[in-house]
Amino acid sequence: MWQVWAALGSIYVIWGSTYLAIRIVVETLPPFLSAGVRFVIAGVLLAAWLVARDGAGRLRASRTELRGAAVVGVSLLLFGNGFVQMGERDVPSGLTALLIGSVPLWVVVYRRLAGERIGGLTLAGVLLGFAGVGLLALPRGVSGEVAPLGLAFILVAAAAWAWGTFVSKRLRLPRDPLVSTTYQQLLGGAGLLVAALVTGEAFALDPSAWSARSLAALAFLVVFGSLVAFSAYTWLLVHVPVSIVATYAYVNPVVAVLLGALVLAEPVTSSILVGAAMVITAVAFIVRQQGPPPVEQVIVPAEEARTPAR
């Protein structure tokens, strides 16, 4: 039993802390470049481990599967994680986590637009959740408390994560979830590095400006966010009911808000508490109504794709 609680605790705390770590990373490191480095390194390490364990044949995938992994990886990591890193230069980590917590709401919207029948109670939950998102974002953007462009990056990231989650059910991906995750990280990470080139980040590097704590936070994201917590997650899926594992979707934002307040003194106002309660309640309700996503559709943070992060 202690192993279950240890594994649950790791995904609660580690994935919940990735928002804080990202906030520290982007204090001095370029957003797209640091995210690209993170996922390429994590993908290489995971690929090396799979090859060492089972041989190079473990990584075999068809062109169709690689194309699917590229689409999902770019959606989740370039437009999802990359835009979170862009946004967190201006948006507090706790607020970011709460806004990204709306991913399950966006998934329901995409399903409805695709013609799927969605129950009235689920749609009511979506409306409640988006009302909470509005309460969290609109007053801060209008008042200038938080840069509107930063908020826009975070909201686009949530929609992109949800899109990657949605299309992953409709694309052919490697059947082995670890192999799928490996290619999604490598291809999504490559997309982030291309974005760093296009935006000029890669040509304006100033290593003397990089702080030790930003580099340490990046190392934490690679080792713990992308490898340790995901290993605990996959172990849990085998040993406990998936409904229990899915609780990370609404625990992570709470952890992120607490850590942001404790470590970076981020404000927690009454409107944030009310908006957070609305979003988390809606997500918890929708997860229970719809059931948790299958493991084949989940990427690290994904980190995260359901409460991405990470």
N, C-alpha and C positions, 0 to 999 in steps of 0.2 A: 504493500500500500504506500509506503514512503516513497517508492520510486515514482508512482503516479503523481503524488503531490509535488515531488521535486521537479518532474517534467512539466507539470502544469504551471508551477511557480516560475520556471524558466521562461516559458513563452509569455506568461503574463508580464513579468518584469522586464525581460530582455526586449521583446517586441514593443512593449509600452515605452521603453526608454530610447528606442531608436529615434523618436522625434526630437528628444533632447539632444542626442548625439549629433543628429543632422544640423540642428541649430548651432551647435558648437563648431562643427566642421566648416560651415559656410561663413563663420566669422572671419576666416583668413584664407580659405581654400576656394578655388573656382568651383561653382556648383556642378556644371555638367562634367567637367574633367574629373573631379573627385568621385562623383557617382559612377562614372564610367570605369575608373580604376577599381573602385570597390567591387563592381559586379564582374568585371573581367577576371580579377584575381580570385574571387569566390568561385567563378565558373571553372577556372583552370584547376584550382585545388580540388573541387568536387570531381572533375573529370579524371584527375590523376588518381584520386582515391578509388574511383570505380574501375579504372584500368588496372591498378595494383591489385584490386580484390578479385576481379573477374576476367581480366584481359581486355584488349582493345575492342573485341567484338561486342562488348556491353554497350558501346557508344554507337553502334550501327543504326543509321536512320535513313529513310528514303528522302528524296528531294522534296516530295510533298510534305512530309513531316517536318523537314527543316524550314520550309516556307511557313508552315503553320506556327512553328516555334518562333520564327522571326517576327511574325505579325503580333503574336501575343507578347513576346519579349519587348518589342518596341512600344506597344501600347502601355504595358505595365511599368517598364523601367525608364524609357526615354520620356514619354509624355506623363507618366505617373510619378515615379520617383524623381526624375530630373526636374519636373516642374515643382514638386514639393521642395526640392533643394533651392530652386530659384525663389520660391515664395517665402521660405523660412529666413531669408536675409532680412525680411521686414515683418513677418508674422510670427508671434510667439509660438513656441512648440506645442503648448497645451491647446491653444485655439486651433492650430493646424490639425492636431490629432482628432479633435471633435468634428471638424469639417470633413476630414478624410473618412471619418466614421460613417459618413453618409453614403459610402460606396454601395451597400446593399439596396439603398433606396433607388439609386441610379440604375442598378441592374433590373429592378422591377419595371422601371420606366422603359428601358430598352426592350424588355420582354413584351410589354404592352404594345409598343410601337411595331414590334415584329408580328403582331396579330395574336399573341397568346391570350388566353382568357385569364384574367386576374380577379380574384375574389374581392368583394366590396370591402371586407375587413382589412385585407392587405393594402388596398388603395388608400383606405383611411389612415393606415399606419404610415404610408408614404407621405401623405399630406401633412401629418403631424411632424414627421421627421424634417421635411423641407421647411416647415414653419420654424422649427428649431434652428435650422441652418440660416434662415433669414434673420432670426433674432441674434444669432452669433455674429453674422457678417455685416449686414447692412448698416447698423448704427455706427460700427467702428470705421467702416469705409467712408460713410458720409461725413462723419465728424472729423476725419483725419487722424483718429487715434491709431489706425493701422493703414499703411499705404494701400490704396485701392488696387494697384497693379499686383502687389503681393497676394492679396486676397483672390484676385482673378486667377493667378497662377495656381493657387491651392484648389480652387473650385474646378478648374480645367483638369487638374491632376486627378481629382476624385472621379470626374466623368470619364477620364481616360482609363483609370484603373477598372472602373465598372465595365467599360467597353471591352477591355482585354479579357475580363472575366466572362463577359457575355459571349464573345465570339469564340472563346476557347472551347465551348460546347459544340461549335459548328465547324471547327477546323480539325483536320487530321494532325494529331500530335504523336510523338513517340509514346508508345503504350507504357513504358517504364516511367513512372513519375520522376524518379531521380535523373534519368537521362533527359527527360523533357525539361526539367528545371535547369540542368546543366546548359543545354542549348539556349534556353530562354535568357539565362544570365549572360552567356557569351555574346549572343547576337544583340540583345538589348543593351549590354555594356558597350558593344562596338558602336551601336547607334548613338549612345551618349558621347563617345569619344569623337564621332563625326560632328555632333552638335557643338562640341568644344572647339573644333576646328572652324566650323562655319561662323560661330559667334565671336571668334577671335580669342577665346580664353587660352587656347594652346599657344598663342603667339605673344601673350602678355604676361608670362609667368614671372613671378618675383619670389623665389624660394626664401629670400631673407624676410619676407613678410609672413611666412607661414608660422603659426604658433605651435608650440609643442602640444598644447591641449587639443588643437584642431587635428593634428596628425594622430594623436592618441584616440580621439573620437572616431576617426576614419578606420583605424585598426580595429576598434571595438565593433564597428559595423560589419567589417569583413569577417572577423572571427566569430563573434557572438551573434550578431544580427542575422548573418547569412549562412552560418554553418551550424553553430551549437544549438540555437533555438529551433532551427528547421529539423535537425536530427531528433530533438525531443518531440517535436510535432509529429514527425512520421512514426516514431515509437508509440506515441499515444494513440494514433489512429489504429494501430494494431491491437493495443491492449485494453482500451477503454471505449465506451460508446462514443460515437462521433458527436452526439448532442452535447456531451460534456466538453469535448475538445473545442467545439464551436463557441464556447463561452468567451474565448479570447477576443471575439469580435466586439464585445461591449465592455470588457475589462480593460483592454489596452488604452482606450482614450482616458479612462479614469486615472490609470497609472501615469500617463503622459502629463495630465493636468497637475497632478500632485508633484511629480518630479520637476516640472517647469517652475512651479511656485517655490519649491524648496531649494532648488539649485540655482535658478536664474532670477528668483524673485518676480516671476511673471504674475501680473494681477489676476485675481479670481473674483470677479464682481458678481452681484446678484443676477444680472442679466445673463452672464456666462453660465451660472449654475442652472438657471431656468432653461436656457437653450440646450445645455448639455443634457439635462434630464429629458427633454423632449426628443432629442436625437437618439440617445441611448435607449430610451423606452421604445421608440419606433423600431430601431434596429433589432432589439431583443424580440419584439413581437413578430417582426417579419421573419427572423431566423427560425423562430418556433413554428410559424405558419408554413413556411416554404421548405423547411428542412435544411441542414447544412450542405455546402457544396461538396461534391466528390473530390477526393484527393488529387485525381488526375488534373483538376483545373486549378490547383493551388500552387503558387510559386512562393519562394522564400519571402517577408514581408511580406510576400505578398502578402510577400511580406506583407505575405503580406498582401495579396490581391483582395482579400476580403476586408482587411483593415490595414491596409497596406501600409508597409513599410518598409518603410523599414528598409 
